[in-house]
Amino acid sequence: MNQPKNANRVNRRQFFGLAWAVAFIGLLGQIGAGLARFMTPVLEEGAFGTKVKAGRVDDFEIGSVSYFRQSRFYLIRLEDGFLALYRKCTHLGCVVPWDENAGNFNCPCHSSLFNQVGEVLSGPAPRPLDLFPVEIRGDEVYVDTGVVIQRDRFDPSQVTPV
């Protein structure tokens, strides 16, 4: 059995066809890897959508309202415990600032007013401000900004006891 001398060799046309196929597969791999990296969220510690370490229980005076800008919530210290309110108005999503002098949240867009626990006092807002779960581990306060809790009224059971 004699085989021709060039039987195992790749000719020029086969070589370039194989080279194009390998290049195309490599390109698809790079596109896929880039797309996967783009779609993966990069969450920094304390950023919105993560569990935020707000501070120690003793850092917050009873009746205080603390604003966490990067994490987009207010932490309210009540006599019974803590409440974390989402800063977004339930009417059209405007950022609702706390008015220390008036003792309420006042939406600048359409003048909805909310009390310290987020209940609607007046305005077009259809329901109270949304909540984030609060957890107390040891003497540290954590707020999970990855979970938004919608509510239709304030209930004392929504307060995380100290």
Secondary structure, 3 states (H helix, E strand, C coil): CCCCCCCCCCCHHHHHHHHHHHHHHHHHHHHHHHHHHHHCCCCCCCCCCCEEEEEEHHHCCCCCEEEECCCCEEEEECCCEEEEEECECCCCCCECCEECCCCEEECCCCCCEECCCCCEEECCCCCCCCEECEEEECCEEEEECCCCECCCCCCHHHCEEC
